[in-house]
Structure formats: structure tokens, C-alpha cells
Amino acid sequence: MLNAQNVITANPTRPGFKSIYMSDEMNKIAAEYNLGKFRALEQDLETFIRQNRDKINKFKEAELRELKDVGITDELAVKMYILQTRCISHVTEIKLELDEIQKEIWYTGEKEKKPANCEEVARRWCALHAPGWRDHWVMAALYIFEHNKERYLKILNEPAKP
């Protein structure tokens, strides 16, 4: 049965994993991960969990009170918190979005055989591509968390440094 719990806990990192839950998007993320494209996101996710440890635990407590019949594990709490915040590192993500906009400006200039209107292209990219880019980035963060969850859960549960 397809439900949120099954989708969130499916393990696409297991060798040979094939499932109805594995989409083209997840296949693309897996390939990008294997090529090392998300190394910065791995580090940002570690920092995100450290910086938001208390918020994640409060989020888990609130969800436990609200969803009394559902067991909210640390793993599920982190995934749900990532889905709620939709941002791991403002700095990294803004830089990457600006890189994508620069590519679009270059592409538009090449296509039109004249210098592109940077402001117009940036607005168009934000309207057409930013939401999809954000969705892809959040899915990548969830994939990376799933792939390295023991490491990240250890960080979540380590005592805060004074």
C-alpha cells in the first residue's frame, strides 16, 4: 500500500533496490550522488542537524502529542523537519540557484544570438524553475539523509557542546 510512511522509509540506497516508489527523480539523484555532486549538501546537512537539534527534538515531541497513534522515530522526525523547512543551507542554496540562473543567461544569449537581458532571464528562471529546483534539492537532502542516516542520527543524539 502506498502511503507517506512507506515513501519516506523506502530505502533506495540498498543495492539492487527496485520499487514502485523509485521514480526517475530518485534515479537521477542517486546517479548525481554517486558522481559526488552532493558533497557540499552532505556537509550542510550535518551542520543543519547540529544547528537544529533542539528544534528537531521539539518538533518530534509536538508531532508525538498530535499523532498519538503513530510512532515518530528520530529518523522520521528529521525527514519531516527537512520537508517542513525545505532549506538546509541558505548560503549554499542561493549560490547554486545563482549558478543555474547564470547558465540560463548564457543559454538564452546563445539561443538568441545576442546578449540576454539578465534581469528578465533571472525572473523567468525563478518563475519557471525555482520551485522544481527546490523540490529536487529537498529530495536530494532526504536521499543523502537516508544514505547516511546512522551518521546523522548520531549527530542528532550527541550531547550539545557547552
C-alpha positions in Angstrom: 0.0 0.0 0.0 1.4 3.4 -1.0 1.4 5.9 1.9 3.6 8.6 3.3 5.3 6.3 5.8 6.2 3.8 3.0 7.6 6.5 0.7 9.6 8.2 3.5 11.1 4.9 4.8 11.8 3.2 1.4 15.5 2.5 1.2 16.7 3.3 -2.3 20.3 3.1 -1.2 20.1 -0.7 -0.7 22.0 -2.5 -3.6 19.5 -3.8 -6.1 16.6 -1.8 -4.7 13.8 -1.6 -7.2 10.4 -0.3 -6.1 7.3 1.4 -7.3 8.5 4.3 -5.1 11.7 4.7 -7.1 11.0 7.5 -9.5 13.1 8.9 -12.3 13.8 11.8 -10.0 15.3 9.5 -7.4 17.3 7.6 -10.0 18.7 11.0 -11.1 19.6 11.9 -7.5 21.2 8.5 -7.0 23.3 9.0 -10.1 24.3 12.5 -9.1 25.1 11.3 -5.6 27.3 8.5 -6.9 29.2 11.2 -9.0 29.9 13.2 -5.9 27.6 16.1 -6.8 26.2 16.4 -3.3 29.3 16.5 -1.2 28.6 20.1 -0.1 25.0 19.1 0.7 26.2 16.2 2.9 28.3 18.7 5.0 25.5 21.2 5.0 23.1 18.5 6.3 25.4 17.7 9.1 25.6 21.4 10.1 21.8 21.7 9.7 21.2 18.8 12.1 23.7 20.2 14.6 22.2 23.7 14.5 18.6 22.5 14.6 19.0 19.6 17.1 16.7 21.3 19.7 14.2 22.3 17.1 14.0 18.8 15.6 13.5 17.3 19.0 10.8 19.8 19.9 9.2 19.1 16.5 9.3 15.4 17.3 7.6 16.0 20.7 4.9 18.1 19.1 4.2 15.5 16.5 4.1 12.8 19.1 1.5 14.7 21.0 -0.5 15.4 17.9 -0.2 11.9 16.3 -0.6 9.7 19.4 -1.2 6.5 17.4 1.9 6.9 15.1 5.4 6.3 16.4 7.6 9.2 15.4 11.2 8.0 15.3 14.2 10.3 15.3 14.6 9.3 11.6 11.1 10.3 10.7 11.3 13.5 12.7 14.4 14.6 10.8 12.8 13.8 7.5 9.6 15.6 8.3 11.6 18.6 9.6 13.5 18.8 6.4 10.3 18.6 4.4 8.8 21.4 6.6 11.8 23.8 6.4 12.7 23.0 2.8 16.1 24.6 3.3 19.4 23.1 4.5 21.8 26.0 3.9 20.6 29.4 2.7 24.2 30.3 1.5 24.8 27.2 -0.4 21.4 27.1 -2.0 21.4 30.7 -3.1 24.9 30.3 -4.7 23.7 27.2 -6.6 20.5 28.9 -7.7 22.6 31.9 -9.0 24.8 29.4 -10.8 21.7 28.0 -12.5 20.5 31.4 -13.4 23.9 32.3 -14.9 23.7 29.1 -17.1 20.2 30.1 -18.2 21.5 33.6 -19.1 24.3 32.1 -21.1 22.0 29.6 -22.8 19.5 32.3 -23.7 22.2 34.5 -25.2 23.5 31.7 -27.3 20.0 30.8 -28.4 19.0 34.3 -29.3 22.5 35.1 -30.8 22.6 38.4 -28.7 23.3 39.3 -25.1 20.5 38.2 -22.9 18.5 40.6 -20.7 19.9 39.2 -17.3 17.1 40.6 -15.2 14.4 39.2 -17.5 16.0 35.8 -17.7 16.5 35.7 -13.9 12.8 36.5 -13.3 11.8 33.9 -15.8 14.1 31.2 -14.3 12.7 32.0 -10.8 9.1 31.7 -12.0 9.6 28.6 -14.1 12.4 26.6 -12.5 13.0 27.7 -8.9 10.1 25.6 -7.4 11.3 22.5 -9.2 14.9 23.2 -8.3 13.9 23.4 -4.6 11.9 20.2 -4.8 14.9 18.4 -6.3 17.2 19.8 -3.7 14.9 18.7 -0.8 14.6 15.2 -2.3 18.4 15.1 -2.6 18.7 16.1 1.1 16.3 13.3 2.0 18.2 10.8 -0.1 21.5 11.8 1.5 20.0 11.6 4.9 18.7 8.1 4.1 22.0 7.0 2.7 23.9 8.2 5.8 21.2 8.1 8.5 23.4 6.4 11.1 25.9 9.2 10.9 23.2 12.0 11.1 21.2 10.3 13.8 24.3 10.0 15.9 24.8 13.8 15.5 21.2 14.4 16.4 21.6 12.5 19.6 25.0 13.6 20.7 25.1 15.9 23.7 25.2 19.6 22.9 28.6 21.2 23.4 28.6 23.9 26.0 
